[in-house]
Amino acid sequence: MRTTPSPRSSTQRRPLTPSFAALAALTAASVVAATVSAPAAAATSAATTKPTPRPAKGAPGPAKGGVVDVSTSTQLHAAVKSAKPGETIRLAPGTYTGPLDIRASGTAEAPITLTGDGTGEVRLTADLRMPACNATAPDPDRTIRFTKGASHWTITGLSIRGGVMIMGGNAGNVRDWLNRNAENWQARRAVPGRASYEPTSTAAALEHLQGQVRVPLRPSVGIRIVGNDLTLKGIHSAMNDFGLISGNEIHDIACGTGPGVWLGTFSDGWRISDNDVHDIAPSTWKHYMQEGIRVGGSSAYNTVTGNVVHDLPGDGRAFTTDEDGSWNAFSFNTARDVAIGLNDQKAGWGNRWVGNRVENARAAAISLRAMDARLTWPSMNSSTRLATVACNTVSGSGVVFQAGATMSTTVWGNTMSGAVQLAKPLRSYWPSVGNTWNGSTAAPGTRVDESGGAC
């Protein structure tokens, strides 16, 4: 059942205080990057094409004013294969069989659009391999597959059974490099824009990584997935930049396929907004394979805002960063009936969690790197650093805040009442590593009852 994201409260709509100037700048930069690189297809809808001969049986119809009308699966595959910048591939109502392998590209000024004709439901499906529930990596076998750097597409108004995979060219080589350096934080943070806030560093990061893996890298840029209904499998990006995932319902996702939305392997500058994500089947492996919206693999400068993630069974976590996911902004989202609402996992630096709502979290509403609870000192390789947790509202959750290890983290102005779980070592070194709670260097008690009236 589709639900509408909860409206922001009057408190959430108040202007940011001066201390949030950096957050505002980060959010604005991410929004601009995610939108200017992929302008609306309407800008080129007046494009014209020369008359063409009557197509052979099974081929798409001629483009009229930049529109290619299709009504069969064969026509759809042909249209996708031959797509040109500025074209709109317009589908008649019905069911079309994929998978669709997209390799053609539009341009920033003239993206390619795949959509229905507005007269009825358009369903895309495919006969896909289904992984086991204990699978350990995202399933690449999806109904729509962007490969080899295919860029500047808008997918909108479709029912997609089987999800979307956006795989940058040679992204697997970069993923392998990350794995080889799992214990070498200096090498990982040497990539431009990973050790400090540098939102214009994406091109430099790509150049650096290309030197490390010694193969050409071809990210997809400007992919827009807007206003669709996705089931069975979600959306996964590996090494792609400046995309938009907005206004979709992503639900009833099968076990072993991965989260509802997963930005991985240096996916930068995306905007994920106003999506409804729910009912992701439990993984029998680990939590990261069943999360709502996940940003990991050194992905940075992404904006996640206005989404609702709810009804995740088992260890399903709503909004997460992991594996060096850094400098991302999570704001005005709602997590409801999940294991953990807001979860900064391994080695998140500079992430901002501001103005979100968490309702009925089973394990904890907000959690910062709980797995480092045994460390006697925070780790640059794995612990949370430079996080901002502010102006969030928690209700119906026994544990409102937990942390295993964190440093230089600011927590203030949250509305929450309940238990606080800090690892014993963290409680002892809390003030020594630059952490603050409501402006004080003292660690919070084991219970809090706070109202974020200053937000």
C-alpha positions in Angstrom: 0.0 0.0 0.0 1.4 3.3 -1.0 1.8 5.9 1.7 2.6 9.6 1.4 5.7 11.0 3.2 4.7 12.7 6.4 4.5 16.5 6.2 7.2 18.3 7.9 6.2 19.8 11.3 6.3 23.5 11.9 9.4 22.9 14.0 11.2 21.2 11.1 10.3 24.1 8.8 12.0 26.7 11.0 15.1 28.3 9.5 18.4 26.7 10.4 20.3 28.3 13.1 23.7 29.9 12.3 25.5 26.8 13.5 24.0 24.9 10.6 25.4 27.1 7.9 27.7 24.3 6.8 24.8 21.9 6.5 22.8 24.3 4.4 25.8 24.8 2.1 26.3 21.0 1.8 22.6 20.4 1.1 22.5 23.2 -1.5 25.6 21.9 -3.3 24.2 18.4 -3.4 20.8 19.6 -4.7 22.4 21.7 -7.5 24.7 18.9 -8.5 21.9 16.4 -8.7 19.6 18.6 -10.8 21.6 20.8 -13.1 23.4 17.8 -14.7 20.1 16.3 -15.8 17.5 18.9 -16.8 14.0 17.9 -17.6 13.4 16.2 -20.9 10.7 18.7 -21.7 13.4 21.1 -22.7 14.1 19.1 -25.8 10.6 17.8 -26.5 10.3 20.1 -29.5 13.2 18.4 -31.3 12.4 17.1 -34.7 13.8 14.2 -36.8 13.8 13.6 -40.5 11.1 11.4 -42.0 12.2 7.7 -42.0 11.0 4.8 -44.1 8.3 2.5 -42.6 10.1 0.4 -40.0 10.6 -3.3 -40.4 8.3 -5.6 -38.4 9.3 -5.4 -34.7 11.2 -2.1 -35.0 10.2 1.0 -33.1 8.1 3.6 -34.9 9.8 6.7 -36.4 10.6 9.5 -34.0 8.1 12.4 -34.4 9.3 15.5 -32.6 11.8 13.5 -30.6 9.2 10.9 -29.6 9.5 7.1 -30.3 6.2 5.3 -29.7 6.5 1.6 -28.9 3.9 -1.1 -28.1 5.9 -4.3 -28.0 8.9 -5.6 -26.1 10.8 -6.0 -29.4 10.2 -2.4 -30.3 11.3 -1.3 -26.8 14.6 -3.1 -26.9 15.3 -1.7 -30.4 14.4 1.8 -29.2 16.6 1.6 -26.2 19.5 0.3 -28.2 19.3 3.1 -30.8 18.3 5.9 -28.5 19.6 9.4 -29.3 20.0 12.5 -27.1 16.7 14.3 -26.6 14.5 11.4 -27.5 11.5 10.3 -25.5 10.7 6.6 -25.7 7.0 6.4 -25.0 5.3 3.1 -24.1 1.7 2.2 -24.7 0.0 0.5 -21.7 0.9 -3.1 -21.2 3.6 -5.5 -20.0 7.1 -5.4 -21.5 9.8 -8.0 -21.0 13.4 -7.2 -20.2 16.0 -7.1 -19.0 16.8 -3.7 -20.7 20.5 -3.2 -21.1 21.1 0.5 -21.5 24.4 1.6 -23.1 23.4 4.7 -25.1 23.7 8.1 -23.6 21.9 11.4 -23.7 23.5 14.6 -22.7 23.0 17.0 -19.8 21.2 19.4 -22.2 19.2 16.6 -24.0 18.6 13.5 -21.8 16.8 10.5 -23.0 13.4 9.7 -21.4 11.7 6.3 -20.9 8.1 6.7 -19.9 4.5 5.7 -20.5 2.1 7.5 -22.8 -0.1 8.5 -19.9 -3.1 6.4 -20.9 -2.6 3.3 -18.6 -0.1 1.3 -16.5 3.2 0.4 -18.1 4.8 -2.7 -16.5 8.4 -3.7 -17.1 9.4 -7.2 -16.0 12.1 -9.8 -16.7 12.8 -13.5 -16.0 15.5 -12.8 -13.4 17.8 -15.1 -11.4 16.9 -14.9 -7.7 19.8 -15.1 -5.2 19.7 -17.0 -2.0 18.5 -15.2 1.2 22.1 -15.4 2.5 23.7 -13.6 -0.4 26.4 -11.3 0.6 26.5 -8.7 -2.2 23.9 -6.7 -4.2 22.2 -8.6 -7.0 23.3 -7.3 -10.4 20.6 -9.1 -12.3 17.9 -6.5 -12.6 15.2 -5.5 -15.1 16.8 -2.2 -16.1 20.6 -2.2 -16.3 22.8 0.8 -17.0 26.3 -0.2 -18.0 29.5 1.2 -19.6 28.9 4.7 -18.4 25.5 5.2 -20.0 24.4 8.6 -18.9 21.6 11.2 -18.8 18.5 9.1 -18.8 15.1 9.8 -17.1 13.1 6.7 -16.1 9.6 7.9 -15.0 6.0 6.7 -14.5 6.6 3.0 -14.8 5.9 -0.1 -12.8 9.3 -2.0 -12.6 9.3 -5.5 -11.3 13.0 -6.4 -10.8 14.6 -3.1 -10.0 17.4 -1.0 -11.5 21.2 -1.5 -11.5 23.5 1.3 -12.5 27.0 -0.1 -12.9 29.8 2.3 -13.7 32.3 1.0 -16.2 34.9 -1.0 -14.3 33.3 -0.2 -11.0 34.2 -3.8 -9.9 37.9 -2.9 -10.0 37.3 0.0 -7.7 35.3 -2.2 -5.3 38.2 -4.7 -5.3 40.6 -1.8 -4.4 38.4 -0.8 -1.5 38.4 -4.4 -0.3 42.2 -4.6 -0.5 42.5 -1.5 1.6 39.9 -2.4 4.2 42.4 -1.9 7.0 44.3 1.0 5.4 42.3 4.1 6.1 45.2 6.4 4.9 44.9 4.9 1.4 41.2 5.2 1.3 41.1 8.8 2.7 43.8 9.8 0.2 41.1 9.8 -2.5 40.2 13.5 -3.0 37.2 14.6 -1.0 37.2 11.7 1.4 39.3 13.1 4.3 37.8 16.6 4.3 34.8 18.4 3.0 35.5 19.0 -0.7 32.1 18.8 -2.6 33.7 19.7 -6.0 36.2 16.8 -5.8 34.4 14.2 -7.8 36.4 14.5 -11.0 39.7 14.5 -9.0 38.6 11.4 -7.1 37.9 9.6 -10.4 41.3 10.5 -11.7 43.0 9.3 -8.5 41.1 6.0 -8.5 41.9 5.4 -12.2 45.6 5.7 -11.2 45.1 3.2 -8.5 43.3 0.5 -10.5 45.0 1.3 -13.8 42.0 0.8 -16.0 39.6 3.3 -17.5 36.7 4.2 -15.3 33.3 5.3 -16.8 30.7 6.3 -14.3 27.1 6.9 -15.3 26.1 10.6 -14.8 22.7 12.2 -14.5 20.5 9.1 -14.2 17.0 10.2 -12.9 14.6 7.6 -11.6 11.4 9.5 -10.8 7.9 8.6 -9.9 8.0 4.8 -10.5 6.7 1.8 -8.6 9.5 -0.8 -8.0 9.1 -4.3 -6.6 11.1 -7.5 -6.2 14.5 -5.7 -6.4 15.5 -2.1 -5.5 17.9 0.4 -7.0 21.7 0.0 -6.8 24.4 2.4 -8.0 28.1 1.5 -8.1 30.4 4.4 -9.1 28.0 6.8 -10.6 27.4 10.5 -10.0 24.9 13.3 -9.8 21.7 11.3 -10.2 18.2 11.7 -8.8 16.0 9.1 -7.1 12.7 10.8 -6.3 9.0 10.1 -5.7 9.2 6.4 -6.1 7.5 3.6 -4.1 10.0 0.8 -3.5 8.5 -2.1 -1.8 8.1 -5.9 -1.4 11.8 -6.4 -2.1 13.0 -10.1 -2.1 15.6 -11.4 0.4 19.2 -11.6 -0.8 18.8 -8.8 -3.4 19.9 -5.8 -1.3 18.4 -2.7 0.2 15.6 -0.6 -1.3 18.2 2.0 -2.4 21.9 1.5 -2.2 24.5 4.0 -3.3 27.9 2.2 -3.3 31.5 2.4 -4.6 32.1 6.2 -4.8 28.6 7.3 -5.9 28.7 11.0 -5.3 26.3 14.0 -5.5 23.0 12.1 -5.7 19.7 13.4 -4.4 17.4 10.8 -2.9 14.1 12.5 -2.0 10.4 11.9 -1.2 10.5 8.1 -1.7 8.3 5.6 0.1 10.4 2.5 1.0 8.9 -0.5 2.8 8.7 -4.2 3.2 12.2 -5.4 2.4 12.5 -9.1 3.2 15.0 -10.1 5.9 18.4 -11.3 4.9 19.8 -14.4 6.5 23.3 -12.9 6.1 23.6 -9.4 7.6 21.7 -6.2 8.1 23.3 -4.4 5.2 21.5 -6.6 2.7 18.0 -5.5 3.9 18.3 -1.8 4.7 16.0 1.0 3.4 18.3 3.6 2.0 22.0 2.9 2.3 25.0 5.1 1.4 28.3 3.3 1.5 31.5 2.4 -0.2 33.1 5.8 0.1 30.1 7.5 -1.5 29.9 11.2 -0.5 28.1 14.5 -0.9 24.7 12.9 -1.3 21.5 14.5 -0.1 18.8 12.2 1.4 15.7 14.1 2.3 11.9 13.8 2.7 11.9 10.0 2.4 9.7 7.6 4.5 11.2 4.2 5.3 8.9 1.9 7.3 7.9 -1.7 8.1 11.3 -3.3 7.8 11.3 -6.7 9.6 14.2 -8.3 11.4 17.3 -6.2 11.6 16.1 -3.8 8.9 17.6 -0.4 9.3 16.0 2.7 7.7 18.8 5.2 6.8 22.4 4.1 7.0 25.9 5.0 6.0 28.7 2.5 6.0 32.2 1.8 4.7 33.5 5.3 4.6 30.2 6.9 3.4 31.0 10.5 4.3 29.9 14.1 4.1 26.3 13.0 3.3 23.2 15.0 4.6 20.1 13.2 5.9 17.3 15.6 6.7 13.5 15.6 7.2 13.2 11.8 6.7 10.9 9.5 8.6 11.8 6.0 9.9 8.9 4.0 11.3 8.7 0.4 12.6 12.3 -0.5 11.9 15.2 -2.0 13.9 17.3 1.2 13.8 16.2 4.5 12.4 19.4 6.5 11.7 22.6 4.4 11.6 26.1 5.8 11.0 28.1 2.6 10.6 31.7 1.9 9.7 34.0 4.9 9.2 31.4 7.6 8.4 33.0 11.0 8.5 31.1 14.3 8.5 27.6 12.9 8.0 24.8 15.1 9.1 21.6 13.8 10.6 19.3 16.7 11.0 15.5 17.2 11.4 14.5 13.5 11.0 11.8 11.6 12.8 12.1 8.1 14.2 9.1 6.2 15.4 9.0 2.8 17.0 12.6 1.7 16.5 13.0 -1.8 18.0 16.7 -1.7 18.7 17.7 1.9 18.8 16.4 5.1 17.2 19.9 6.6 16.5 23.1 4.5 16.4 26.7 5.5 15.8 29.2 2.7 15.1 28.0 0.3 17.7 30.4 -2.4 16.6 33.4 -0.4 17.9 32.1 -0.7 21.5 35.1 -2.8 22.6 37.7 -0.3 21.5 39.5 1.6 24.2 40.0 4.5 21.8 38.2 5.5 18.6 39.6 4.2 15.3 40.3 6.3 12.3 39.8 3.1 10.3 36.3 2.3 11.5 34.8 4.7 14.0 32.3 7.6 13.4 33.9 11.0 13.1 32.7 14.6 12.8 29.0 13.6 12.8 26.2 16.1 13.5 23.1 14.7 15.1 20.7 17.5 15.7 17.0 18.5 15.8 15.8 14.9 15.3 12.5 13.7 17.0 12.3 10.3 18.5 9.1 8.6 19.8 8.1 5.1 20.7 11.7 3.8 21.0 13.1 2.4 24.3 16.7 3.2 23.3 16.9 6.6 21.8 20.6 6.9 21.2 23.5 4.4 21.2 27.2 4.7 20.2 30.1 2.3 20.3 32.9 4.7 19.3 32.8 8.3 17.9 35.0 11.3 17.9 34.5 15.0 17.2 30.7 14.4 17.1 28.1 17.0 17.9 24.7 16.0 19.4 22.2 18.7 20.3 18.7 19.9 20.1 17.0 16.5 19.7 13.6 15.7 21.1 13.7 12.3 22.7 13.0 10.5 26.0 14.5 7.1 26.8 17.7 5.1 27.3 21.1 6.2 26.1 23.6 3.3 25.5 27.2 4.4 25.3 30.0 1.8 25.3 31.9 1.9 28.6 35.2 3.0 27.0 33.4 5.7 25.0 31.8 7.1 28.1 35.3 7.5 29.7 37.0 9.1 26.7 34.0 11.0 25.4 35.3 14.5 26.2 38.9 13.8 25.3 38.1 13.3 21.6 36.0 16.4 21.0 32.4 15.0 21.4 29.7 17.3 22.8 26.1 16.8 23.9 23.9 19.9 23.9 27.0 22.1 24.1 28.6 20.3 27.0 31.7 18.1 26.8 30.2 15.8 29.5 28.8 12.5 28.2 25.0 12.1 28.6 23.5 10.0 31.3 22.0 6.6 30.8 18.6 8.2 30.3 17.6 11.5 28.7 14.3 13.5 28.5 15.0 16.3 26.1 13.0 18.7 24.0 14.7 20.4 21.0 13.1 23.7 21.6 16.1 25.6 20.1 15.7 24.0 16.7 
